[in-house]
């Protein structure tokens, strides 16, 4: 007797990407794409209808809610589907919020089709699959926690990389300017640098933030 297929929701704001994912996954035995969503808000609404087992979630949508927030909302419900993030980004600034939000898997869009199908099957039974670069970086954070940037430090440095002043960063994150300076001081110490420019360059080179 055949078991029921794993029912999938594809959440990505690019129709071509959704079509590509559908083409790959629908050729796999035991997988069925039952819905698509072009916005994170739609993904949250559709995932709550009770007929989805695994959501494949992009991180960046054109506007409004992002993939990490959508993941948190989806996984917060009782009996929620699993969420596998499928994105082009593997920096700590992207991976950590998604994993903290409850993502069961994290793959990059250039992953081979067989890896994508395997991640879906793994997620459906509640186990985790991480892209190799993401897994390596998480292991490094565990091995050397003293040099890893916190979530808030990563947020501050990402905004600094966008050219914002300390005052503007503080407004964006609802922090005082003194708190922003304190976070940056910790970042400088951890990265062994003495300036904002050097911190951005070092963090980008280490894959901590996305340029």
N, C-alpha and C positions, 0 to 999 in steps of 0.2 A: 504494500500500500504506500502511495506517495505521500510524503509529508507536505503540509501547506507551504507555499512559497514565502520567502522573506519579502515583505512589501516595503517598497522604497518611495521616499519623497525626495525629489531633487530641488534644492534651493540655491539658485544662482541667478544674478541679474542679466547674464548674457545668454540669449537663446541658443547661440552656437555651442556654448559649453554644455548647456542642458541636453542638447541634441546629441553631442558627443558622448556624454555620460550614459544617456539612454541607449545609444547604439552599442556601447561596450557592455553594459549590464544586462540588457535584454537578451543577449546571446548566451548568457550564463544560465545553466540549469538551476532551478530553485530560487531564482530572483525575479521579481516582478516590479516594474516601475508603475505605481498607481497614481502618482500626482507630481506636479511641478509647481514651484513658487518662484516668482520673479523678484519678490521683496522679502526681507527678513520678517516683516509683520505678517505677510501672507503665510510664511512658513510656520510661524508660531500658531496661527489660527488653524491651518490645515493639519498640523501635527496633533492637535488636540482632539481631532474627530474620532480617534480610537482605532483606525484601520491601518496605521503605519507602524512598521517595526524598526526601521532605520532611516534617519534623515541624513542625506549628504549635503553639508552646509558650506557655502562659501563664507569667507570672512568679510569681504568688502562688497557693499552694495552701493548703488548710485547715490543714495541719500537716506535719511531716516536711520532706523535701527541697524546696527552692525551684526555680524554673524555671532560674535561672542555673547552679546546680550540676548540674541534670539536663542542661542544654545542654553543659556541659563534659564530662560523662561520655559523652554520646552522641557528640560530635564527636571524642573522643579515640581512638575505635576506627578501625582501618583500614577504608577504604571506607564510612565512616559516612554516613547520610543528612544532608542539609542541615537546619538548624534556622532557622525564621522565628519570632521572638517576636511574639506578638499579645497586647497588654496594654492596660490603661487608664492606665499610668503612663509619663511621659516625662521624669522628673527624671534628673539625672546619676547619682544614687544607684541608679537602676534600670537605665539604659541602659548605663553603662560596664561593670558586672560581666557583663551579658549579652553584650555585644560582645567583651569580653576572653575570655569563655568559649567563643567560637567561633560565635556566631549569625551567619548569613549575611544575615538581614533583621530589621528591627525596625519593626513597624507598631502603630498604636493601634487599639483595637476599634471606633472610630467611622470608620475608613477606608471609603471607598466600595467596594462589592463588586468593581468592576473593578480597583481598586488591589490588593485582596487576591489576586485571581486572577493579576494581573500579577506580584506579588511572588513567588508560588509558582513561576511559570514561570521567573522570573529566578533564583531560588534553585536551581532544579533544574539549571541550567547553570553554577552556581558564582559567579554575580554577586550583588551586594549591592543591597538596596532598604532605604532608611531613611525613616521618617516625616519630613515636612518640618521639624517642630520639632526632632526629634532631629538631623537633618543640620545644621541651622543651629547648634545648640549645639556639635556636634563641630567645625564649622568655626571657631567663635569660640574654642574651646579651642586650636586650632592657631594661630590668629592672635595670641592673647594668652596664651601658656602660663604667663606669670608670675602671672596672676590666676586661673588654673584651679586648683581644689582637687584634690589627689591622691585616689586611691581611699581611702587610710587617713584622710585629713582628712575626707572625705565620711562615712565610717563613724562617726568620732568625733562629728561635728556632728549626724548623724542621731540618735545616742543621746542627745546633749545635748538635742535638740529633744523627745525623749520624756520628759525630766525627770530623767535620770540624773545623779548627781554625777560628778565627775572620777574618784573612787575606784571607783564602780560601773561607769563606762565602761571603766576599766582592767581590772576583773575580767572584764567581758564580752568584751573584745578581747584579753585576756592581755597587757596592757601595764602598765608601772609608771605611777603617778599622775603622775610627773614627765614621762614621755613624752606622756601625754595633754595635760598643760599646754603642752608644747612644740608639739604639733600645733595646739592651740587658738590659741596665740600666732601661728603662721603663718597660720591662718585669719583672725584679726583683722586682720593686716597686709594680706592679700590683699583682704579685703572692705572695708577702711577703717573698721573699727568698733572699739569699745573694751570691749564686754561680750558675754557669752554670749547674752543676749536679743537684742541687736542683730544678732549674727552669724546667729542662727537666722532672724530676720525677713528679713535681707538675702538669705541663701541660699535661703530659700523663695521670695522675690520673684523671684530670678534663675532659679528652676527647678533649683537645684543639689541640693536635698533635697526630699523629699515630706513635707508636714505631715500 
